[in-house]
Amino acid sequence: MASTAMDAASHEPSKKEVRLVIAASSAGTVFEWYDFFIYGTLAALIGQAFFPAGNETLQLLLVWAGFAVGFGFRPLGAILFGFLGDRLGRKYTFLVTVTLMGIATAGVGMIPTAATIGIAAPIIVIFLRILQGLALGGEYGGAAIYVAEHAPPEKRGFYTSFIQASVVGGFVLSIAVVLACRFLIPEEQFAAWGWRVPFLLSIILLFISLWMRLKLSESPVFQAMKEAGETAANPFTESFRYPGNKKRIFVALFGVTGVLTTIWYTAFFSGLSFLRRDMRVDELTVELILFTAGLISMIFYVMVGKWSDRVGRKKPIMIGALLALVLLFPIFWGMGSLANPGLARAAAENPVVVSGPECTTDPFAELFGSEQTECGRILETLTSSGVRYTLEPGDTVAMTVGGEDIAITDEWLADGTARRDGVQAALTERGFDFTRQTPPFINIVGILALLLVSAGLSALTYGSVAALLSEMFPPKIRYSSMSIPYHIGAGYLGGFLPLIAGIIVARTGDIYSGLWYTWAIVAFGVVVAWWGLPSGPPRDFADDI
């Protein structure tokens, strides 16, 4: 590899070229993640348009299942585009990925609703999500490697941190566009058709991204390898045959990606869903809070990337992961108390207890032609209302609030709307408030501060990762070797997080129980990272690391 490094030095780009590389790669990453995240940002409206269901919990879970499908195909995209990136070059590969993403995202904005074309609507949505997942599987590795291979070793963490910040930038841009549309389009019209505008906007973003990326030249490392005839014949198979690479892939998957991706999605997407759905905070207020938190936190990733150039890549990751294990639950408990203090107080003063035979909830029962049990229907209604409950054994279906029996009528058990209205009315009489909340300003500041703490944990575990993964793998199979574990981890461990956490909450009745998924993945990742990540100052790839 020494000859390749020397040849790469002869292709060293100028400072102007490096600035263009960072700007174009980061902008393209912002646009591509915007395309992917706009689906999650508009989850509620997408559920109404394409995934109509008999209850709110199932509808939301179907939306998150569609979200997860896109992530599930990221590893296949990583294999496909990783192969092309190691064989044909970094530049042209991520030109293809950004084009595919832009077209697929715009397509979601053009699909007729399920009310118009029936089951074809969700099928087309899933197909387009698959295309998005394939594209994203090739995007991150290409952008990260492209910047890393242009950066001087002593600034690699700093330069690549802009790619990490750009992922958050895509989330921030998705919220900014939704906010702009809400201000410009009346609420009823936005719910009817205005939500399509952010998807269609991706066509404009696609042209901007292509224009910027077409100005770029190929990576100097890839140019040197190509001229020396050192490119891999089959990057995918060589990734698993290269000495020591299986261990590196395992560590990258569980010790790096598993940690960063679950913390990231918990901080931003779980935070968004928790405030909007469980705490019933006004949607505009939630979007403004998340927009502000995301915008401020982008600088955290750059700071951590720069810090890692001095202290190494392992230290920030370990610090962030260990702090996450300690702070994860307190952060969400705090947000719950601040976002809807009345709901939190009512739940503490008047605990809800449900009893009955077969008292479990199956949110997917209707999807497979079966029915919820009577007790399960009550539990599903409480879950979709954001109400915590405890279960006790019993021979008949019963519910108490603060020790007082609530009469469960036959109409409740037969009709979902009547059940929701009846349950919420009974709970309202006992101090629960199910109206949309706009917390006091001081509470909003507190929520924002807690979200920034979450974002700080994400930055610690994510800010230096592009540099770390580039340094972990040999140049000739770098695109494939880092993309495969990254997108398996991000695709399955992170992408399925909203769905798995939602199922856990639906099963347990505890709106905080979904956090255990994140906690478990991070805990295992801490052990793997401690064992497998190299300590000390950053250094270029060598066969002994």
Order of alpha helices (4+ residues) and beta strands (2+ residues): alpha-alpha-alpha-alpha-alpha-alpha-alpha-alpha-alpha-alpha-alpha-alpha-alpha-alpha-alpha-alpha-alpha-alpha-beta-alpha-beta-beta-beta-alpha-alpha-alpha-alpha-alpha-alpha-alpha
